Amino acid sequence: MTSPSIQDPFLPVPLVDLQAQYAGISAEVHEAIRTVLERGDFVLGAAVAEFEKNFSAYCRAKFAVGVGSGLDALTLTLKGFGIGPGDEVITAANTFVATTLAIVQAGAKPVLADCDLESGNIDVRKIEEKITPKTKAILPVHLYGQPADMDPILDMARRHGLKVIEDACQAHGAEYKGRRCGSLGDAGCFSFYPGKNLGAYGDGGCVVTNDPELTERLQMLRNYGSKVKYHHELQGTNSRLDTLQAAILNVKLKYLDGWNQKRREAAQTYKKILSGVSNIVLPAVMPYASHIFHLFVIRIPERDRVLKELQTRKIGAGIHYPIPVHQMDCHRDLGYSAGAFPVSEKLAKEILSLPIYPEISQERIRFVCDGLRSK
Ligand SMILES: *Cc1c(COP(=O)(O)O)cnc(C)c1O
């Protein structure tokens, strides 16, 4: 196969292509925005309630509460369960920093467990040893769009009387043994950051749950702790899903399953082309998982050199994430040292996220693969 030149019409290959998606739905989106503008119900308007109804049904959960971001979804859920100062919450050492910052913002302490080399998700064999009398919840992350191994986690939580809060911010529509991510634990937290599989045109987030008490507390916490205007029962905050974003999400939700399917097909194409390449480890799809490929993450030696080579070719590869959370400056106070989570540390040096989005063409995928194989 010959490598296309830098003048190739398929270039550049972005990591995600939000314009391509917008082009396919622009008329519908404009109409949805116009409706909100004409109605003028900008804060907690009709589109928010409509989206909460649609998204809870999509996730096969009873309730959904729209909030300002994925970070707030996690923070408010922890607070909604009464988790705070003096409490510990167990999560994965290789997650995005929002997961651990949410625990800190709730006033609790993140306790980390290493991830599994094959799936990249929290290693269920390493959770139980972290449980102390202070532990209140396990917070698994469905990283890259693949569910964590939830049944052992749910079992363990039940035995120890802990809550399970899913960080489903990368897993809109992913399934674990046929059950939707977000509806498996006591609550599931989503982000609608623009680059997520279901993304708004700005920040947004949501909590889904079957728990009516948590739902009521979240509805208050996001809105200054109030149910009735000017009667404030809780010390809440201002973190409501924006009505314009909810209207846009209502349009996009109808397309989510189709988009996820296209991502799976793109992942298949990558796997077909790269399967014979000896130094590349392709992402594993676990037998219990329906993976939605928020990210397509390979492992490759000399990762930094390869990344540079791809960047020279105008290919938007990325690293998710280059520093495990226990080695971040912001979490130095947790007291973990280098070597504490060897699998997370190893992966941080080897992982490489290749461009993936529903509209990515076969030609672009082939061009990325050519770049990977060049020496
Ligand atoms: C995106 C993301 C978040 C945070 O979402 P925001 O909407 O950006 O606050 C949390 N956890 C994970 C795993 C994420 O990918």
Ligand as a Chemical Component Dictionary entry (heavy atoms), coordinates in Angstrom:
data_LIG
# 
_chem_comp.id                   LIG 
_chem_comp.type                 NON-POLYMER 
_chem_comp.pdbx_formal_charge   0 
_chem_comp.three_letter_code    LIG 
# 
loop_
_chem_comp_atom.comp_id 
_chem_comp_atom.atom_id 
_chem_comp_atom.alt_atom_id 
_chem_comp_atom.type_symbol 
_chem_comp_atom.charge 
_chem_comp_atom.model_Cartn_x 
_chem_comp_atom.model_Cartn_y 
_chem_comp_atom.model_Cartn_z 
_chem_comp_atom.pdbx_ordinal 
LIG C1 C1 C 0 -15.562 13.350 30.397 1  
LIG C2 C2 C 0 -15.389 12.584 31.644 2  
LIG C3 C3 C 0 -15.761 13.103 32.895 3  
LIG C4 C4 C 0 -16.155 14.523 33.127 4  
LIG O1 O1 O 0 -17.111 15.058 32.318 5  
LIG P1 P1 P 0 -17.217 16.656 32.129 6  
LIG O2 O2 O 0 -18.563 16.819 31.489 7  
LIG O3 O3 O 0 -16.097 17.079 31.259 8  
LIG O4 O4 O 0 -17.164 17.279 33.479 9  
LIG C5 C5 C 0 -15.679 12.263 33.984 10 
LIG N1 N1 N 0 -15.218 11.004 33.878 11 
LIG C6 C6 C 0 -14.822 10.489 32.699 12 
LIG C7 C7 C 0 -14.339 9.080  32.655 13 
LIG C8 C8 C 0 -14.866 11.264 31.553 14 
LIG O5 O5 O 0 -14.448 10.752 30.395 15 
# 
loop_
_chem_comp_bond.comp_id 
_chem_comp_bond.atom_id_1 
_chem_comp_bond.atom_id_2 
_chem_comp_bond.value_order 
_chem_comp_bond.pdbx_ordinal 
LIG C1 C2 SING 1  
LIG C2 C3 SING 2  
LIG C2 C8 DOUB 3  
LIG C3 C4 SING 4  
LIG C3 C5 DOUB 5  
LIG C4 O1 SING 6  
LIG O1 P1 SING 7  
LIG P1 O2 DOUB 8  
LIG P1 O3 SING 9  
LIG P1 O4 SING 10 
LIG C5 N1 SING 11 
LIG N1 C6 DOUB 12 
LIG C6 C7 SING 13 
LIG C6 C8 SING 14 
LIG C8 O5 SING 15 
# 
